[in-house]
């Protein structure tokens, strides 16, 4: 603290008083300059961590917990946070207005939506055989990338990806990491060659027939 009279930063604290709120702690000080003897008031404001709601998705299960964060900090999608339920990657930030954004100051956030990074990502795969749909759930490393037009093998089925549905949108081109993919859509092709075989990653399988009236 600098003396407002002589600018000396050597002071003696004569009295201090703390005023606390949910997110801040203010120390009100009465100081005396050690150089010129002037007595003056000053204060120190410290931001205190506040608990925020965190939703962590583990495959089809969502778990709720709370983490302490500094309200003045800024969060973004892709940031990693540590909670009592393990590490999680932020997918979206829900503001107090209900709007979801990719970036915000912590003080404006109501809920943090995230995915666990301590387990593989489980994504859906739908192969359309002209109305008959074979669906799979497969487990992949979170950084595993799938792109539109990839040719993939699952069991005896070889198919080409035409759409990727992520947490945010549907993609007709480009690639995405398994950590943000919800479902991959493809159609069978008459080829023996393929880019990669994910048969060993299958968690479950389901067949769906078309409905006729």
ZATIKE-855900 format. One record per residue (C-alpha): x, y, z. Coordinates in steps of 0.05 Angstrom, whole numbers, plus 32768, in hexadecimal, padded with zeros to 4 digits. Last residue first. Example, Ala and Ser with C-alpha at 12.3 -4.5 7.8 and 13.67 -1.06 7.14 Angstrom:
# residues 2
81117FEB808F 80F67FA6809C 
END
This chain:
# residues 213
7C287C1B7CB3 7C717C067CAA 7CA87C127CDC 7CF07C0A7CC5 7D1A7BD67CEB 7D4C7BE97D20 7D877BBE7D35 7DAF7BCD7D74 7DF77BC37D88 7E207BCE7DC7 7E667BE07DDF 7E8B7BDA7D9D 7ED47BF07DA0 7EF07BAE7D85 7EC87BB87D45 7EE77BFC7D38 7F0B7BEA7CF7 7F2F7C227CD3 7F347C457C8F 7F0F7C107C68 7F1C7BE27C2D 7EEC7BAA7C1A 7EBA7BD87BF9 7E707BD57BEA 7E5A7C107C15 7E2C7C127C51 7E0F7C567C66 7E267C807CA1 7E117CAB7CDC 7E3F7CBA7D17 7E227CCC7D5A 7E307CF77D97 7E767D107D86 7E987D427DB3 7ECC7D157DD6 7ED07CEA7D97 7EF67D227D75 7ED87D427D37 7EE47D447CED 7ECF7D6C7CB0 7E917D687C85 7E477D5D7C8E 7E497D707CD8 7E0E7D737D06 7E137DA37D40 7E297DB37D87 7E347D737DAE 7E487D517D6D 7E207D2E7D37 7E4C7D137CFF 7E2D7D087CBA 7E407CE07C7B 7E6E7CAB7C98 7E7C7C727C67 7E6B7C2B7C7A 7E8A7BE57C7F 7E607BB57CA7 7E7C7B707CB7 7E8C7B837D00 7E927BCF7CFF 7EBF7BE87CC6 7EC87C327CB6 7ED07C5B7C77 7EDB7CA47C89 7EB17CD27C5E 7EA47D037C98 7EDC7D017CCA 7EE87CDA7D0A 7F1F7CEE7D3B 7F347CC87D79 7F477CFB7DAF 7F147CE07DE2 7F2B7C987DD8 7EF17C717DBC 7EB77C477DD7 7E827C307DA6 7E367C2E7DAA 7E197C107D6C 7DDB7C187D41 7DC67BEF7D05 7D8E7C117CDE 7D607BEF7CAD 7D437C287C83 7D727C227C47 7DAA7C017C6E 7DB87C3E7C9A 7DF47C367CC8 7DEE7C5C7D0A 7E2A7C657D38 7E237C7F7D7F 7E5C7C9A7DA9 7E7A7C857DEC 7EB77CAF7DFE 7EEB7C8A7E26 7EEF7C987E72 7F167CC97E9C 7F067D057E70 7EC07D0D7E8D 7E947D3B7E65 7E7E7D817E77 7E457DB27E82 7E537DEC7EB2 7E157E0A7ED1 7E017E507EE7 7E3A7E797EC9 7E3F7EC57ECA 7E727EC87F03 7E9D7E947EDF 7EAA7EC37EA5 7E937EA67E64 7EA67E7C7E27 7E847E467DFE 7E3D7E5E7E0B 7DFA7E417E23 7DC17E717E32 7D987E657E71 7D9C7EAE7E88 7DC97E987EC2 7DFA7E807E8D 7E047E377E78 7E4B7E287E65 7E587DF27E31 7E837DB47E25 7EB57DBB7E5E 7EE57D807E65 7EE17D587EA5 7F137D3F7ED8 7EFB7D167F13 7EBA7D107F3B 7ED47D3C7F74 7EE27D707F3F 7F1B7D857F11 7F0D7DB27ED5 7F297DAC7E8E 7F1B7DE57E5D 7F017DCF7E19 7EC77E007E1A 7EDF7E407E3B 7EE27E5B7E82 7EF77EA07E9B 7F0C7EB07EE2 7EED7EE97F0A 7EBC7EBC7F2F 7EF67E917F4A 7EE07E497F48 7EC97E157F7B 7EAB7DD67F5D 7E667DB77F65 7E4A7D737F52 7E167D567F24 7E1C7D147EFE 7E027D047EB9 7E007CBC7E9F 7DFB7CA77E56 7E477CA97E4A 7E637CCB7E87 7E497D137E85 7E5E7D427EBC 7E307D7B7ED2 7E547DB07EFC 7E307DE17F29 7E5A7E1B7F42 7E767E257F88 7E987E697F95 7EE27E777F9D 7EF17EB87FC3 7F097EF87FA1 7F367F227FCC 7F2D7F6D7FD5 7F617F957FFB 7F4F7FD8801B 7F6C801C802B 7F6680508062 7F9980858075 7FC7809C80AD 800380C88099 804280BB80C2 807280D6808D 809E80988083 807D805E80A7 803A80708088 8000805B80B5 7FC8802E809D 7F7F802180AE 7F6A7FE58085 7F287FC9806A 7F337F818053 7EFE7F6C8021 7EEC7F238015 7EC67F137FD6 7E9A7EDD7FB7 7E647ED07FEB 7E727F0F8012 7EA57F208047 7EB97F61806A 7EFB7F5D808F 7F147F9480BD 7F5B7FAC80C9 7F7A7FDE80F8 7FBD80018102 7FE17FDF80C8 80267FFE80C0 803F8016807D 807C80148050 806580248009 807A806D800B 805580987FD9 805B80D88003 801280ED800D 7FE880B47FF1 801380818017 801C80447FEC 800080008000 
END
